[in-house]
């Protein structure tokens, strides 16, 4: 299960998706999320799924990597679908079993909610797969640069996000090693009830937290040794510049988002 968590991983490449400005990709993901929440019918969801499939094809990341990333949140997706299925009132009930009722509106909402969560997660993961954490930090800092006038620590917030994304795969690998070591000593994490399984996780969480704090201390020491004092007065090795492909991608994203909103207004 831990190997299926792919958030924060970066797959190097030389495709159009990889060469896009990180600001463009952040804005495109934002537009995609807006379009998902404005989608009202199977037509608009099919359109957004087609857009994601085209982006996956262009990035050459592979649909398997995106689907594998859904496994850790599969329970949340199923649970959300069940809640919408049984607790959405409607004019016509398809199944009635005691207090549990399934309406036509419930089926519709459950399907759309599951599709929305899946497309949202895969679209966000695609951005992290094709953008290095450093590029994401630079792009986010440039996009939120206007907030510096309000004394918002934009650089520090962007750096924190970058470090968090960077160390997610490292912590997952560390957790896998600790679990393997505990299993070799006879630990059992799969049998028993929920409370027993939670107690069995304590021998994993304690060394994991110790390892995380040790890595954080080592990172802080390394940053101090390199005279890091925040973003004030810092220059960039790679200066972000928009290229024609970025404007074309943003135009396409805006057109698709507006199209989904318009279709939703007409009930399509």
N, C-alpha and C positions, 0 to 999 in steps of 0.2 A: 504493500500500500504506500509506503513512504517513497518508493521509487517512482510512483505515479505523480507525485507532487512536482510540477514543473514550473511553478511560479518563480520568477526571478532568473530563470535560465536564459542564456543568450546563445543563439545559434548563428555563428558568423557566416556571412555570405556576401555576394556581390550583385544582388538582384536590385531591381528598382525599389522594392520595398525597403531594403537595407539602406539604400542611398538617399532616401527621403530625409529631409530635415526632421529632427526629433520634435520640433514645435509643430510641424505639419502632422505628424503621427498622433501627437497628443490631441490636437484639435479634431482630427478625423475620428478618433475614438470617442471624443466627447459628442460629436455630431451623430455618430453611430448609436450611442446610448440614448440620445434624445429621440432619434428615429425609432428605436425599439420601444420606448415608452409611449410614442405617439401611434404605433401600429395598432390597428383595430380589427384586421381581418386576415384571413389566410393568404390573401393576395400580397399584402404588405409584408407579412412575415416571410413569404416565399421570396419576395424581392430582396429582403435583407439577407436571407440565407444565401441567395445567389451572389450578392455582393461579397459576402464573407468567403464563399467558395472561390471567387475570382481572385480575391486578395491572397488566399492561401496558395492558389496556383502560381501567382506572381512571385510570392515570397519563397516558394520551394521549400517551405518548412515541413509540409506533410500533414495531412488531416489526422493521421494516427497520433501525432504528438499533442494535438489539440484535444482529441477525444480522451487520450490518456490523462490529460490534466483535469478532466471532469470527474474521474473516479473518486478522488477524495471528498468531493461535495455531492456525490450521488445521493446520499441519504437526505441531504437538505433539499435537493431537487424533487425527490420522490415525496418527501414529507409535505413540501409546499403544494405539489400537485394534488395530494390526497386532501389537504385542507380545503383547497378550492373546489375539489370535486364534491365533497360531502356537505360543505357549509355555505354553498352559494344558492340562495333562493332563486326560483324561476317560476314561470307560468305553467310549465309542463314537466311533470316528474316521470323519468324513465324507469327508475327503480325505487321501491319503497320497502324498507325492511326495518320495522320498528321506528326508532327515532332517526335512523339514517335514511336520507333521501338523496337521490342523484337526479338533478334536473338537467335539462338541455343547456341552460346557462352555465351550470357547474362544469359540465364536460367541456364546454367551449373555453371557460376561464382556466380550467386546469391545463388544457393543451396549450393555450397561449402563454400561460405563466411559465410552464416548463420550457417552451421554446424560447421565451424571452431570457430566462436565466442562462440557458445553455449558450445562446448566441452572444449574450453579454460577456460571459466568462471567456468564451473562445476568442471573441474580438479583442478583449483586453490582453489575453495571453499572447495573441499574435503580435501585439505591439512590443511586449517585453522580449519575445523570441527574436525580433528583428532589430532591436535597439539595445545597445550596451547601456549598463547602468550609468556610466559617465555621461553619455549622450543624453539620456533621460534627465539627468540632473541639470545639465546645461540648458536643455530645452525648457524645462519647467521654470528654472530661474529666470530665463529671458522672458517667458510668458507672464510671469508674476512680477516682473521688474518694477512695474508702476506702483506696487504696494510698498516699495522701499520708502517712498515719500511719506507713508503713514507709519514709518518705523517698524514695519513688519520684517522679521528676520528671514527674508526669502531664501538667501543663500544657505543658512543653517537648516531650514526646513527641507530644502532640496537635497542637501547633503545627507540628512537623516534618512530620507526616502531612498536615496541611492545606496547607502550602507545597509539598510534593511533588506532591499532587494538582493544586494550582493551576497549577504550572509544567509539567506534562506536556503539555498542548496547546500551550503557548508553545514548548517545546523541539522538539516535532514540527513546528510551523510554521517554526522556525528551521532545522531539518534539511532541510525541503523547499526552503527558499530557497537553502541552501548547495548542495544537489544540483543545483538548476536552474542556479545560477551555474557550477558545475563542468562540467555538461553543455554549457553555452554555450561553454566553453573547450575542448571536445573530449574531456572525460573520458567513459569508458565503464565503466559499473557492471554490465552484464548479460552481457557475453561473457567467455569464458575459463573456466578451471577454478575450483575452490573457493579455492585459494591466491591466484590472480590477482584474484579478486573481493574477497578479504579485503584484499589490498594496495591495491586501488582505493578501499577505504573510508577509508584513512588521510587523504587530503585532506579528507574530510568530518569525521572525528572530531576532528582537531586544532582547526579553527576552532570546532567545536561545543563542545568543552571550554573553550576560551577564552571563548566567549560565555556559557557556563553560569557560569564563575567570575566573570565581570564582572557578570552579573545578581545573583549571590549577594552580591558586594561592595556593589553598589548597594542591595540589599534590606537588608543589615546596616546600612549608613549611614542609610537611611531610618528603620529601627527605632530606631537610637540618637538620631536627631534628634527623634523623637517620645517620647523618654525611656522606651523599653521596657526593663524590668528583670525580666522573668519574670512569673509568674502570682501572686506574693505580693501580696495587697492589691488586686488588680484587681477591678473591678466589671463587670457585664454590661449592655450596652445592651438586649438582649432576654433576659429571664429565662425559662428553659424551664419550662413547666408542662404537666402531663398534662391532656388533655381526654377527655371520654367516648369519642370516636372512637379515642383511643390505647388505652384499656382494652379496647374491643371488638376492635381489631386484634390486640392481644397475646393475648386470649382465643382468637381464631380461630387464631392461629399455634400456640399451645400445643396446642389440640385437634387440629389437623392433624398436628403432630409426633407427639403421643401415638398418634394413629390409625395413622400410618405404622409406628411402632414395634410396635404391637399386631399389625398385619397381617403385619409381618415375622416376628413370633414364631410365627404360624400358617402361615408359608411362603407368604403371598400377596403 
